[in-house]
Every structure is written in structure tokens, then in C-alpha cells.
Amino acid sequence: MAVGAVGEREPVAGAPGGEPGRGADFVQSFSRGLSVIRAFGADRHRLTLKEVADETGLTPAAARRFLLTLVELGYVTRDGRSFSLRPKVLELGYAALSVLHLATLLRPCVEDLVAEVDESGAVSVLSGTRLVSLVRVPTRRMMTVTLPAGSWLPAYCTSAGRVLLAALDPAALDAYAGEVALEACTDRTVTDPAAWRSELARVARDGFAVVDQEMEDGLIAIAVPVRDATGAVVASLNCSVDAYRADRPAVEAELLAPLRRTAAQLELVVRASAPGGLSNRHLTGRS
């Protein structure tokens, strides 16, 4: 049973009294709490308990419990018989809006890179143990991997992921290694922990990563770091190339310099957007 806002027990969907058509994991009390927040709007800045109940379809007793919980959490303020939202409620969507805003600013730089080298390009970040793309610009050529922005890939066997992993402090890297199995995606994937750690050390030393058909057969990728105003590596910029058109030395020779020039442009955007530096939460919406 799901626990309600102030300790009450509410029925889970699918159980007797639950909402029809909802899955077994649906948390009814959470849904009702969000409905209370949505009751407020441009023409409904201040609402009474009865108005919230009428707007949400909740009983007055349930509406009162949710409102008082939101008051205690700092999302709602109470003035006599009326309630209104406090600015803190903006935090609920600020991280996601920040990511969208930053991605919009970064995209033109990646588009210019793709136009210059005629290879696909992407800006990616770590979200937990996964590599998530903020910006992805495809080339006009057909690629074996075509993923939209927001897609995720394993970090351990991708060039973009290795750039980010190589920048982690030892404790954070140990934590990552403890959560992720180095499984073979192809017969070229580095799965030996010692060899993998050695490759990350090389990436940290050289300032770029190349992955030759480790994530997918026929795909070579090269990545460089993107740093924020504090010098911390907060993202990676990479290009992907069909292996039948170029080998690893050619990829390095042709793409490393353009990638580094574009990364420098991205860093100007990042630093202007966040002079004090970027946290992982700013980039992914997660702590």
C-alpha cells in the first residue's frame, strides 16, 4: 500500500479503490499532490481550501492534508483561509529547463562542427552510470547508430563516456566500476578491468579518447572533454565515423583538431551560462 502525504495509507492503483487504468506502480497520493499544485494558475494565484478541492476533485479533508504538507515543505504559503504557491515550487522544473536552455545554446557549435567535418557530432554527460546526449547532430551520411538527443549509451565502451570517466576522482571511478559490469558489446570491447583502467589513464593523459568498434561493429568514435569555469570536465564532445571509410590514425589526424576547436567554443558558452561552474544536477536534472 502507498503511504499518503501525512502517513495516511492510500490504495495503490489496481488494488480495490485504486484508479482504474493505472499500472501497479502508480502512486495515487503523489498524483493527487501534483494535482493540488496544478490547481494554481495565472488566474488562480490565491485559492481557498474549497476552491482547491473543487478544482482537483479531492475531498476537502484530503485537499487540506496535501496543502498543509506543501506548506511545511515550503512550496505553498498560507494566509488565513487562502493558499498560494511560493517561488520554491520553481525548483521542481528548474533543472530540466536549465538543461534545455543549455542544449539550445550548445547546438549551433555542434552543427558547425558537423558541417565542417561531415561526420555526426554529439555533446554528452554522465547521468548516474549512463552516458546521456544533450545535443546530437547527425551527418547527411547514413550511420549505423542514429540516436536522438536524450538517448543513453554505456559509458565504459564509448569515447564520450571514457573522456568523462577519465576525469572522475579515484573514489568516484571506483564507485562506477563497482556498479557496472564491463560486458562485451563486440569482440573488440575492452572488458579486462586492468586494461580498461589503463585506457582511462591514457585518456586522462592525452586529453582525448578513441573507441574503435568497441560499442558497435563498424563504428569508430573520438571524443574530447568540455570544461566549465572551474576547469572541471562536465561534458564531452564526440564525432562518430563509419569504420569502412577511415581507420583510427585517420580519425585522430582529421578530427581531433576540429573537435578541440569546437570544444573551446562550447566552453565559452558553458562558462557564460554558469560563471560559478556547472554541477551534474544542472546538466542532467539529477543529483
HELIX and SHEET records of a PDB file:
HELIX    1   1 GLN A   28  ALA A   39  1                                  12    
HELIX    2   2 LEU A   49  THR A   56  1                                   8    
HELIX    3   3 PRO A   60  LEU A   73  1                                  14    
HELIX    4   4 PRO A   87  LEU A   90  5                                   4    
HELIX    5   5 GLU A   91  VAL A  117  1                                  27    
HELIX    6   6 SER A  159  ALA A  166  1                                   8    
HELIX    7   7 PRO A  170  GLU A  179  1                                  10    
HELIX    8   8 PRO A  193  ASP A  206  1                                  14    
HELIX    9   9 ARG A  248  SER A  273  1                                  26    
HELIX   10  10 ASN A  280  THR A  284  1                                   5    
SHEET    1   A 2 ALA A   2  VAL A   3  0                                        
SHEET    2   A 2 ARG A   9  GLU A  10 -1                                        
SHEET    1   B 3 ARG A  46  THR A  48  0                                        
SHEET    2   B 3 SER A  82  LEU A  85 -1                                        
SHEET    3   B 3 VAL A  76  ASP A  79 -1                                        
SHEET    1   C 6 TRP A 152  PRO A 154  0                                        
SHEET    2   C 6 ARG A 130  VAL A 137 -1                                        
SHEET    3   C 6 SER A 120  SER A 127 -1                                        
SHEET    4   C 6 VAL A 233  ASP A 242 -1                                        
SHEET    5   C 6 LEU A 219  ARG A 227 -1                                        
SHEET    6   C 6 ALA A 209  ASP A 212 -1                                        
END                                                                             
